[in-house]
Amino acid sequence: MTLQYSQTVSAVTMGNAPLVAVRSPAVNDRVIGRERANWIGRQVGGLGGTFLEMSSDQPVGEVVARAFADGLRLRGLLAADEAQAPYILAITMHQLDVSRYGRTEGTADFSLVLSERATGREIWRDRHRIQNIEGSAMSLAGMPIMAQEIRDSALLSMNQAVDALLDKDEFRAALRR
């Protein structure tokens, strides 16, 4: 299953912006999914057994780093050459998963650290968590296995978290220093 970033809000570009390189892959600090780099989520049956496991075709740390790089590119902030980038963005995934048991719950929780490439000095740090819940726990009877719904929930949560972090005023202010 492929997960690819697409913006969820209108991205505002910065004129004459300093350029940022993304450290890849993102650090995988997930409690659930840490031991399986490609794991995204699962659909659980009425007795707690797993009906369907969902995995990305690439390690999730690479997917998340690429999503942040794509988000920076859309905002005119991504460095064409990492060696010339004045700033490095490091990403930690605390959670990126989807669970479906009657309703679909997708969660993305990321921390970012922006550092000066030349000195390694940290200039900005933040964390953001998004949780999307669709459906109702009352609809357990006859629930079909929906791989696409699980994928879409993971993708929406990831994309919203990327956009929220990259559009924070404090992030933009740190780049203007």
C-alpha positions as protocol buffer text, in pm:
chain_id: "A"
residue {
  index: 1
  type: MET
  ca { x: 0 y: 0 z: 0 }
}
residue {
  index: 2
  type: THR
  ca { x: 142 y: 337 z: -102 }
}
residue {
  index: 3
  type: LEU
  ca { x: 107 y: 642 z: 118 }
}
residue {
  index: 4
  type: GLN
  ca { x: 187 y: 971 z: -51 }
}
residue {
  index: 5
  type: TYR
  ca { x: 150 y: 1324 z: 86 }
}
residue {
  index: 6
  type: SER
  ca { x: -106 y: 1562 z: -57 }
}
residue {
  index: 7
  type: GLN
  ca { x: -176 y: 1892 z: 110 }
}
residue {
  index: 8
  type: THR
  ca { x: -493 y: 1933 z: 313 }
}
residue {
  index: 9
  type: VAL
  ca { x: -479 y: 2315 z: 326 }
}
residue {
  index: 10
  type: SER
  ca { x: -363 y: 2587 z: 89 }
}
residue {
  index: 11
  type: ALA
  ca { x: 11 y: 2613 z: 139 }
}
residue {
  index: 12
  type: VAL
  ca { x: 156 y: 2961 z: 181 }
}
residue {
  index: 13
  type: THR
  ca { x: 500 y: 3002 z: 27 }
}
residue {
  index: 14
  type: MET
  ca { x: 771 y: 3221 z: 175 }
}
residue {
  index: 15
  type: GLY
  ca { x: 954 y: 3463 z: -56 }
}
residue {
  index: 16
  type: ASN
  ca { x: 1335 y: 3439 z: -47 }
}
residue {
  index: 17
  type: ALA
  ca { x: 1298 y: 3166 z: 213 }
}
residue {
  index: 18
  type: PRO
  ca { x: 1596 y: 2988 z: 363 }
}
residue {
  index: 19
  type: LEU
  ca { x: 1601 y: 2628 z: 251 }
}
residue {
  index: 20
  type: VAL
  ca { x: 1549 y: 2321 z: 465 }
}
residue {
  index: 21
  type: ALA
  ca { x: 1672 y: 1964 z: 418 }
}
residue {
  index: 22
  type: VAL
  ca { x: 1485 y: 1673 z: 575 }
}
residue {
  index: 23
  type: ARG
  ca { x: 1672 y: 1406 z: 766 }
}
residue {
  index: 24
  type: SER
  ca { x: 1549 y: 1071 z: 642 }
}
residue {
  index: 25
  type: PRO
  ca { x: 1415 y: 840 z: 758 }
}
residue {
  index: 26
  type: ALA
  ca { x: 1205 y: 980 z: 1041 }
}
residue {
  index: 27
  type: VAL
  ca { x: 1291 y: 828 z: 1377 }
}
residue {
  index: 28
  type: ASN
  ca { x: 1040 y: 553 z: 1456 }
}
residue {
  index: 29
  type: ASP
  ca { x: 947 y: 599 z: 1823 }
}
residue {
  index: 30
  type: ARG
  ca { x: 602 y: 440 z: 1787 }
}
residue {
  index: 31
  type: VAL
  ca { x: 486 y: 217 z: 2070 }
}
residue {
  index: 32
  type: ILE
  ca { x: 271 y: 15 z: 1832 }
}
residue {
  index: 33
  type: GLY
  ca { x: 454 y: -50 z: 1507 }
}
residue {
  index: 34
  type: ARG
  ca { x: 810 y: 17 z: 1618 }
}
residue {
  index: 35
  type: GLU
  ca { x: 910 y: -345 z: 1565 }
}
residue {
  index: 36
  type: ARG
  ca { x: 761 y: -355 z: 1212 }
}
residue {
  index: 37
  type: ALA
  ca { x: 885 y: -63 z: 1004 }
}
residue {
  index: 38
  type: ASN
  ca { x: 609 y: -89 z: 740 }
}
residue {
  index: 39
  type: TRP
  ca { x: 310 y: -147 z: 972 }
}
residue {
  index: 40
  type: ILE
  ca { x: 22 y: 103 z: 952 }
}
residue {
  index: 41
  type: GLY
  ca { x: -282 y: -52 z: 1114 }
}
residue {
  index: 42
  type: ARG
  ca { x: -536 y: -325 z: 1142 }
}
residue {
  index: 43
  type: GLN
  ca { x: -901 y: -411 z: 1137 }
}
residue {
  index: 44
  type: VAL
  ca { x: -1014 y: -591 z: 1449 }
}
residue {
  index: 45
  type: GLY
  ca { x: -1304 y: -835 z: 1466 }
}
residue {
  index: 46
  type: GLY
  ca { x: -1578 y: -854 z: 1727 }
}
residue {
  index: 47
  type: LEU
  ca { x: -1377 y: -1088 z: 1950 }
}
residue {
  index: 48
  type: GLY
  ca { x: -1056 y: -886 z: 1925 }
}
residue {
  index: 49
  type: GLY
  ca { x: -888 y: -1092 z: 1656 }
}
residue {
  index: 50
  type: THR
  ca { x: -720 y: -920 z: 1364 }
}
residue {
  index: 51
  type: PHE
  ca { x: -906 y: -949 z: 1031 }
}
residue {
  index: 52
  type: LEU
  ca { x: -669 y: -739 z: 827 }
}
residue {
  index: 53
  type: GLU
  ca { x: -317 y: -601 z: 879 }
}
residue {
  index: 54
  type: MET
  ca { x: -217 y: -297 z: 676 }
}
residue {
  index: 55
  type: SER
  ca { x: 140 y: -218 z: 579 }
}
residue {
  index: 56
  type: SER
  ca { x: 304 y: 40 z: 359 }
}
residue {
  index: 57
  type: ASP
  ca { x: 512 y: -73 z: 63 }
}
residue {
  index: 58
  type: GLN
  ca { x: 801 y: 130 z: 215 }
}
residue {
  index: 59
  type: PRO
  ca { x: 916 y: 180 z: 574 }
}
residue {
  index: 60
  type: VAL
  ca { x: 686 y: 432 z: 741 }
}
residue {
  index: 61
  type: GLY
  ca { x: 985 y: 643 z: 853 }
}
residue {
  index: 62
  type: GLU
  ca { x: 1076 y: 699 z: 488 }
}
residue {
  index: 63
  type: VAL
  ca { x: 714 y: 773 z: 397 }
}
residue {
  index: 64
  type: VAL
  ca { x: 685 y: 1036 z: 672 }
}
residue {
  index: 65
  type: ALA
  ca { x: 1019 y: 1200 z: 585 }
}
residue {
  index: 66
  type: ARG
  ca { x: 913 y: 1216 z: 220 }
}
residue {
  index: 67
  type: ALA
  ca { x: 577 y: 1369 z: 321 }
}
residue {
  index: 68
  type: PHE
  ca { x: 754 y: 1647 z: 510 }
}
residue {
  index: 69
  type: ALA
  ca { x: 993 y: 1700 z: 216 }
}
residue {
  index: 70
  type: ASP
  ca { x: 695 y: 1723 z: -22 }
}
residue {
  index: 71
  type: GLY
  ca { x: 521 y: 1966 z: 215 }
}
residue {
  index: 72
  type: LEU
  ca { x: 833 y: 2185 z: 230 }
}
residue {
  index: 73
  type: ARG
  ca { x: 863 y: 2171 z: -150 }
}
residue {
  index: 74
  type: LEU
  ca { x: 504 y: 2294 z: -192 }
}
residue {
  index: 75
  type: ARG
  ca { x: 585 y: 2584 z: 39 }
}
residue {
  index: 76
  type: GLY
  ca { x: 904 y: 2674 z: -148 }
}
residue {
  index: 77
  type: LEU
  ca { x: 1121 y: 2573 z: 149 }
}
residue {
  index: 78
  type: LEU
  ca { x: 1290 y: 2247 z: 43 }
}
residue {
  index: 79
  type: ALA
  ca { x: 1660 y: 2261 z: -38 }
}
residue {
  index: 80
  type: ALA
  ca { x: 1756 y: 2123 z: -378 }
}
residue {
  index: 81
  type: ASP
  ca { x: 2090 y: 2015 z: -233 }
}
residue {
  index: 82
  type: GLU
  ca { x: 2110 y: 1900 z: 129 }
}
residue {
  index: 83
  type: ALA
  ca { x: 2475 y: 2005 z: 154 }
}
residue {
  index: 84
  type: GLN
  ca { x: 2376 y: 2366 z: 83 }
}
residue {
  index: 85
  type: ALA
  ca { x: 2072 y: 2377 z: 313 }
}
residue {
  index: 86
  type: PRO
  ca { x: 2114 y: 2618 z: 604 }
}
residue {
  index: 87
  type: TYR
  ca { x: 1865 y: 2414 z: 812 }
}
residue {
  index: 88
  type: ILE
  ca { x: 1802 y: 2045 z: 883 }
}
residue {
  index: 89
  type: LEU
  ca { x: 1459 y: 1918 z: 987 }
}
residue {
  index: 90
  type: ALA
  ca { x: 1459 y: 1603 z: 1202 }
}
residue {
  index: 91
  type: ILE
  ca { x: 1133 y: 1413 z: 1250 }
}
residue {
  index: 92
  type: THR
  ca { x: 1027 y: 1172 z: 1522 }
}
residue {
  index: 93
  type: MET
  ca { x: 714 y: 960 z: 1478 }
}
residue {
  index: 94
  type: HIS
  ca { x: 547 y: 898 z: 1812 }
}
residue {
  index: 95
  type: GLN
  ca { x: 241 y: 746 z: 1649 }
}
residue {
  index: 96
  type: LEU
  ca { x: 117 y: 676 z: 1299 }
}
residue {
  index: 97
  type: ASP
  ca { x: -147 y: 409 z: 1286 }
}
residue {
  index: 98
  type: VAL
  ca { x: -505 y: 323 z: 1210 }
}
residue {
  index: 99
  type: SER
  ca { x: -739 y: 93 z: 1395 }
}
residue {
  index: 100
  type: ARG
  ca { x: -1079 y: -17 z: 1278 }
}
residue {
  index: 101
  type: TYR
  ca { x: -1327 y: -174 z: 1516 }
}
residue {
  index: 102
  type: GLY
  ca { x: -1667 y: -48 z: 1414 }
}
residue {
  index: 103
  type: ARG
  ca { x: -1526 y: 294 z: 1350 }
}
residue {
  index: 104
  type: THR
  ca { x: -1196 y: 396 z: 1196 }
}
residue {
  index: 105
  type: GLU
  ca { x: -945 y: 583 z: 1412 }
}
residue {
  index: 106
  type: GLY
  ca { x: -636 y: 727 z: 1241 }
}
residue {
  index: 107
  type: THR
  ca { x: -368 y: 898 z: 1446 }
}
residue {
  index: 108
  type: ALA
  ca { x: -49 y: 1084 z: 1353 }
}
residue {
  index: 109
  type: ASP
  ca { x: 178 y: 1225 z: 1622 }
}
residue {
  index: 110
  type: PHE
  ca { x: 508 y: 1382 z: 1513 }
}
residue {
  index: 111
  type: SER
  ca { x: 782 y: 1594 z: 1669 }
}
residue {
  index: 112
  type: LEU
  ca { x: 1003 y: 1820 z: 1460 }
}
residue {
  index: 113
  type: VAL
  ca { x: 1339 y: 1973 z: 1544 }
}
residue {
  index: 114
  type: LEU
  ca { x: 1480 y: 2243 z: 1317 }
}
residue {
  index: 115
  type: SER
  ca { x: 1856 y: 2292 z: 1352 }
}
residue {
  index: 116
  type: GLU
  ca { x: 2122 y: 2502 z: 1186 }
}
residue {
  index: 117
  type: ARG
  ca { x: 2321 y: 2273 z: 960 }
}
residue {
  index: 118
  type: ALA
  ca { x: 2652 y: 2450 z: 1019 }
}
residue {
  index: 119
  type: THR
  ca { x: 2642 y: 2455 z: 1400 }
}
residue {
  index: 120
  type: GLY
  ca { x: 2385 y: 2189 z: 1490 }
}
residue {
  index: 121
  type: ARG
  ca { x: 2215 y: 2447 z: 1714 }
}
residue {
  index: 122
  type: GLU
  ca { x: 1845 y: 2375 z: 1766 }
}
residue {
  index: 123
  type: ILE
  ca { x: 1633 y: 2677 z: 1674 }
}
residue {
  index: 124
  type: TRP
  ca { x: 1279 y: 2535 z: 1690 }
}
residue {
  index: 125
  type: ARG
  ca { x: 1102 y: 2228 z: 1828 }
}
residue {
  index: 126
  type: ASP
  ca { x: 736 y: 2131 z: 1832 }
}
residue {
  index: 127
  type: ARG
  ca { x: 503 y: 1834 z: 1846 }
}
residue {
  index: 128
  type: HIS
  ca { x: 159 y: 1791 z: 1695 }
}
residue {
  index: 129
  type: ARG
  ca { x: -99 y: 1513 z: 1719 }
}
residue {
  index: 130
  type: ILE
  ca { x: -396 y: 1459 z: 1488 }
}
residue {
  index: 131
  type: GLN
  ca { x: -667 y: 1200 z: 1542 }
}
residue {
  index: 132
  type: ASN
  ca { x: -942 y: 1137 z: 1291 }
}
residue {
  index: 133
  type: ILE
  ca { x: -1241 y: 926 z: 1393 }
}
residue {
  index: 134
  type: GLU
  ca { x: -1496 y: 814 z: 1137 }
}
residue {
  index: 135
  type: GLY
  ca { x: -1802 y: 604 z: 1185 }
}
residue {
  index: 136
  type: SER
  ca { x: -1965 y: 484 z: 1503 }
}
residue {
  index: 137
  type: ALA
  ca { x: -1887 y: 213 z: 1754 }
}
residue {
  index: 138
  type: MET
  ca { x: -2258 y: 129 z: 1727 }
}
residue {
  index: 139
  type: SER
  ca { x: -2209 y: -2 z: 1373 }
}
residue {
  index: 140
  type: LEU
  ca { x: -2023 y: -322 z: 1465 }
}
residue {
  index: 141
  type: ALA
  ca { x: -2267 y: -569 z: 1312 }
}
residue {
  index: 142
  type: GLY
  ca { x: -2174 y: -677 z: 964 }
}
residue {
  index: 143
  type: MET
  ca { x: -1881 y: -441 z: 929 }
}
residue {
  index: 144
  type: PRO
  ca { x: -1695 y: -511 z: 606 }
}
residue {
  index: 145
  type: ILE
  ca { x: -1318 y: -520 z: 576 }
}
residue {
  index: 146
  type: MET
  ca { x: -1224 y: -185 z: 425 }
}
residue {
  index: 147
  type: ALA
  ca { x: -855 y: -171 z: 332 }
}
residue {
  index: 148
  type: GLN
  ca { x: -904 y: 152 z: 139 }
}
residue {
  index: 149
  type: GLU
  ca { x: -1076 y: 317 z: 435 }
}
residue {
  index: 150
  type: ILE
  ca { x: -787 y: 223 z: 664 }
}
residue {
  index: 151
  type: ARG
  ca { x: -534 y: 357 z: 412 }
}
residue {
  index: 152
  type: ASP
  ca { x: -728 y: 680 z: 363 }
}
residue {
  index: 153
  type: SER
  ca { x: -751 y: 741 z: 737 }
}
residue {
  index: 154
  type: ALA
  ca { x: -375 y: 692 z: 782 }
}
residue {
  index: 155
  type: LEU
  ca { x: -303 y: 921 z: 489 }
}
residue {
  index: 156
  type: LEU
  ca { x: -542 y: 1195 z: 606 }
}
residue {
  index: 157
  type: SER
  ca { x: -398 y: 1192 z: 958 }
}
residue {
  index: 158
  type: MET
  ca { x: -39 y: 1206 z: 830 }
}
residue {
  index: 159
  type: ASN
  ca { x: -113 y: 1484 z: 582 }
}
residue {
  index: 160
  type: GLN
  ca { x: -298 y: 1697 z: 837 }
}
residue {
  index: 161
  type: ALA
  ca { x: -13 y: 1664 z: 1088 }
}
residue {
  index: 162
  type: VAL
  ca { x: 245 y: 1758 z: 822 }
}
residue {
  index: 163
  type: ASP
  ca { x: 46 y: 2065 z: 720 }
}
residue {
  index: 164
  type: ALA
  ca { x: -22 y: 2171 z: 1079 }
}
residue {
  index: 165
  type: LEU
  ca { x: 347 y: 2158 z: 1174 }
}
residue {
  index: 166
  type: LEU
  ca { x: 483 y: 2322 z: 858 }
}
residue {
  index: 167
  type: ASP
  ca { x: 225 y: 2603 z: 875 }
}
residue {
  index: 168
  type: LYS
  ca { x: 290 y: 2697 z: 1238 }
}
residue {
  index: 169
  type: ASP
  ca { x: 383 y: 3063 z: 1277 }
}
residue {
  index: 170
  type: GLU
  ca { x: 667 y: 2968 z: 1511 }
}
residue {
  index: 171
  type: PHE
  ca { x: 824 y: 2745 z: 1244 }
}
residue {
  index: 172
  type: ARG
  ca { x: 809 y: 3028 z: 990 }
}
residue {
  index: 173
  type: ALA
  ca { x: 951 y: 3272 z: 1245 }
}
residue {
  index: 174
  type: ALA
  ca { x: 1244 y: 3039 z: 1318 }
}
residue {
  index: 175
  type: LEU
  ca { x: 1331 y: 3033 z: 946 }
}
residue {
  index: 176
  type: ARG
  ca { x: 1343 y: 3415 z: 937 }
}
residue {
  index: 177
  type: ARG
  ca { x: 1609 y: 3442 z: 1211 }
}
